[in-house]
Amino acid sequence: MRKFLIGLFLLTVVTSVNAQPPVGSKAPDISLPNGKGEIVKLSSLKGKVVLLDFWASWCGPCRQNNRKMTSLYKQYKDKGLEVFAVSIDGNKNAWANAVQQDKTDWLQVIDVKAERGNELTQTWNLQYIPSTFLIDKEGTILAVGPQKDELEKWLKRLL
């Protein structure tokens, strides 16, 4: 029984160390280059409601998500919504082509090292993509993985 309890304790510790930033916590900052090579920080968007979206050009569900987000973004961008899309592509050209094909008008940054796992993927504990986080104007995480309907309810409430 004692070994079981010790094992359970260790599992809890490991799980909590590797957990995504929880709802109600401050979003860890991200600082990455955009398509022009300029560094863009997530924290620079304080004062806006932000949908943080981790994706990649080779991810079919991510590309579908981009297309679904287009109308919602157009509807709310002038009211204070910003999408901060973080690509974990290892290939900048594939990423740039996907951004152009999907006609995404929102902020796009890339971390070419994230595809193999790095500090960014560990900090956000990315287990799959797309992974999204809704962040309020103060930088607090409000929702993890909101679907379009839930996201729209949040946006109506916040904006």
C-alpha positions in Angstrom: 0.0 0.0 0.0 2.8 2.4 0.8 4.5 1.8 -2.6 1.1 2.6 -4.2 0.8 5.8 -2.3 4.3 6.9 -3.1 3.7 6.1 -6.8 0.4 8.0 -6.8 2.2 11.0 -5.2 5.0 10.9 -7.8 2.5 10.7 -10.6 0.6 13.7 -9.2 3.9 15.7 -9.0 5.0 14.8 -12.5 1.5 15.6 -13.9 1.3 18.9 -12.2 4.8 19.9 -13.4 3.9 19.1 -17.0 0.4 20.6 -16.9 -0.7 23.3 -19.2 -1.0 26.7 -17.7 -4.3 26.5 -15.9 -7.4 28.7 -16.3 -7.1 31.7 -14.0 -3.3 31.9 -14.3 -1.3 34.5 -16.2 -0.3 33.4 -19.7 3.5 32.8 -19.9 5.0 35.3 -22.4 6.0 34.2 -25.9 8.5 36.1 -28.0 8.9 34.9 -31.6 9.6 36.3 -35.1 6.8 37.1 -37.6 7.1 36.6 -41.4 9.3 39.7 -41.7 11.6 38.5 -38.9 10.4 41.0 -36.4 10.0 39.8 -32.9 6.4 39.9 -31.6 5.6 39.3 -27.9 2.3 37.9 -26.6 2.5 40.4 -23.8 2.4 43.3 -26.3 -1.3 42.5 -26.8 -2.3 43.4 -23.2 -5.5 45.3 -23.4 -6.9 43.0 -26.1 -8.7 39.7 -25.8 -6.3 37.2 -27.4 -6.9 33.8 -28.8 -3.5 32.0 -28.6 -3.4 29.3 -31.3 -0.7 26.7 -31.6 -0.7 25.2 -35.1 1.4 23.9 -38.1 1.0 23.9 -41.9 1.1 20.1 -42.0 -1.8 19.7 -39.5 -5.1 19.2 -41.3 -7.3 20.1 -38.3 -5.2 23.2 -37.7 -5.8 24.3 -41.3 -9.5 23.7 -40.9 -9.5 25.7 -37.7 -7.8 28.6 -39.6 -10.7 28.7 -42.1 -13.3 28.5 -39.4 -11.7 31.4 -37.5 -11.6 33.8 -40.4 -15.3 35.0 -40.1 -15.1 35.1 -36.3 -11.9 37.2 -36.5 -13.4 39.6 -39.0 -16.5 40.0 -36.8 -14.6 40.8 -33.6 -11.2 42.2 -34.5 -12.4 45.8 -34.5 -13.9 45.2 -31.0 -10.6 44.1 -29.5 -10.0 40.5 -30.5 -6.5 39.5 -31.6 -5.4 36.0 -32.7 -1.8 35.3 -31.9 -1.0 32.2 -34.0 2.2 30.3 -33.1 3.4 27.9 -35.8 5.5 25.0 -34.7 6.6 24.3 -38.3 10.2 23.3 -38.9 9.9 24.7 -42.5 9.4 28.5 -42.8 8.4 28.2 -46.5 5.6 25.7 -45.8 4.4 28.0 -42.9 4.4 31.1 -45.2 2.5 29.2 -47.9 -0.1 28.0 -45.5 -0.6 31.5 -44.1 -1.1 32.8 -47.6 -3.4 29.9 -48.7 -5.6 30.2 -45.6 -5.8 34.0 -45.9 -5.2 34.5 -42.2 -5.1 38.2 -41.4 -4.1 37.8 -37.8 -0.7 37.8 -36.1 1.5 34.9 -37.2 4.8 33.9 -35.6 6.9 30.8 -35.9 9.1 28.7 -33.7 11.1 26.4 -36.0 12.5 24.5 -33.1 9.2 23.7 -31.4 8.4 20.9 -33.8 11.1 18.8 -32.1 10.0 20.0 -28.6 11.6 22.9 -26.7 11.0 25.4 -23.9 7.9 26.8 -25.6 6.2 23.4 -26.0 7.2 22.5 -22.4 6.0 25.7 -20.9 2.6 25.3 -22.6 2.7 21.5 -22.4 1.6 21.1 -25.9 0.4 17.5 -26.3 -1.4 18.1 -29.6 -2.3 20.8 -32.1 -4.3 22.8 -32.7 -4.2 23.9 -29.1 -5.9 27.2 -28.2 -6.1 29.4 -25.2 -8.4 32.4 -24.7 -6.6 35.2 -22.8 -8.4 38.3 -21.3 -7.2 41.9 -21.6 -5.1 41.5 -18.4 -3.2 38.4 -19.7 -5.2 35.8 -17.7 -6.1 32.5 -19.3 -9.9 32.2 -19.4 -10.4 29.0 -21.4 -8.3 26.2 -22.8 -9.4 24.7 -26.1 -12.7 26.6 -26.6 -14.7 25.4 -29.6 -16.2 28.1 -31.9 -19.6 28.2 -30.1 -18.0 28.6 -26.7 -15.5 31.1 -28.0 -18.3 33.2 -29.5 -20.1 33.2 -26.1 -16.9 34.4 -24.4 -16.3 37.1 -27.1 -19.9 38.4 -26.8 -19.4 38.7 -23.0 -15.9 40.2 -23.1 -16.2 42.6 -26.1 
